[in-house]
């Protein structure tokens, strides 16, 4: 059976281990925090690039529709019908 002194010693050792773990965890957390910030910045930039690409595609699609309409009008005037 464990004596009171042995229990106290085990509790002190457990507390020391816990403090060491907390220190290691805080070191790990501070090292990884910067990495996540960099990842978020990269993801934000990538999302911005996708948005720009989407907006460009919308503009190009509108231009293409306009060109198609003009070609169809010219074909109808020149050839009398629209070829598909």
C-alpha positions as CSV (number, residue, x, y, z in Angstrom):
1,X,0.0,0.0,0.0
2,X,1.3,3.5,-0.9
3,X,2.1,5.8,1.9
4,X,1.2,9.5,2.0
5,X,4.7,10.5,1.0
6,X,4.7,8.2,-2.0
7,X,1.4,9.6,-3.1
8,X,2.7,13.2,-2.7
9,X,5.8,12.3,-4.7
10,X,3.8,10.7,-7.5
11,X,1.5,13.8,-7.6
12,X,4.6,16.1,-7.8
13,X,6.1,14.0,-10.6
14,X,2.7,14.0,-12.4
15,X,2.5,17.8,-12.1
16,X,6.0,18.2,-13.4
17,X,5.2,16.0,-16.4
18,X,2.0,18.0,-17.0
19,X,4.0,21.3,-16.9
20,X,6.5,20.0,-19.3
21,X,3.7,18.8,-21.7
22,X,2.1,22.3,-21.5
23,X,5.4,23.9,-22.4
24,X,5.9,21.5,-25.3
25,X,2.3,22.1,-26.5
26,X,2.7,25.9,-26.3
27,X,5.9,25.7,-28.3
28,X,4.2,23.5,-30.9
29,X,1.2,25.8,-31.1
30,X,3.3,28.9,-31.6
31,X,5.3,27.2,-34.4
32,X,2.2,26.0,-36.2
33,X,0.3,29.3,-35.8
34,X,2.5,31.1,-38.4
35,X,2.2,28.2,-40.8
36,X,-1.6,28.4,-40.7
37,X,-1.5,32.1,-41.3
38,X,0.6,31.6,-44.4
39,X,-1.8,28.9,-45.6
40,X,-4.8,31.1,-45.1
41,X,-3.0,33.9,-47.0
42,X,-2.3,31.5,-49.9
43,X,-5.9,30.2,-49.9
44,X,-7.2,33.8,-49.9
45,X,-5.1,34.7,-52.9
46,X,-6.2,31.5,-54.7
47,X,-9.8,32.3,-54.1
48,X,-9.3,35.8,-55.4
49,X,-7.7,34.4,-58.6
50,X,-10.6,32.0,-59.1
51,X,-13.0,35.0,-58.7
52,X,-11.1,37.0,-61.3
53,X,-11.1,34.0,-63.6
54,X,-14.9,33.6,-63.2
55,X,-15.5,37.2,-63.9
56,X,-13.3,37.1,-67.0
57,X,-15.2,34.1,-68.2
58,X,-18.5,35.9,-67.8
59,X,-17.2,38.9,-69.8
60,X,-15.8,36.6,-72.5
61,X,-19.1,34.6,-72.7
62,X,-21.0,37.9,-73.2
63,X,-18.5,38.9,-76.0
64,X,-18.9,35.5,-77.7
65,X,-22.7,35.7,-77.6
66,X,-22.5,39.2,-79.2
67,X,-20.1,37.9,-81.9
68,X,-22.3,34.9,-82.6
69,X,-25.4,37.1,-83.0
70,X,-23.5,39.4,-85.4
71,X,-22.3,36.5,-87.5
72,X,-25.8,35.0,-87.7
73,X,-27.1,38.4,-88.9
74,X,-24.4,38.6,-91.5
75,X,-24.9,35.0,-92.7
76,X,-28.6,35.6,-93.0
77,X,-28.0,38.7,-95.1
78,X,-25.2,37.2,-97.3
79,X,-26.4,33.6,-97.7
80,X,-30.1,33.9,-96.9
81,X,-29.9,31.4,-94.1
82,X,-28.0,30.7,-90.9
83,X,-25.7,27.6,-90.9
84,X,-25.1,25.9,-87.6
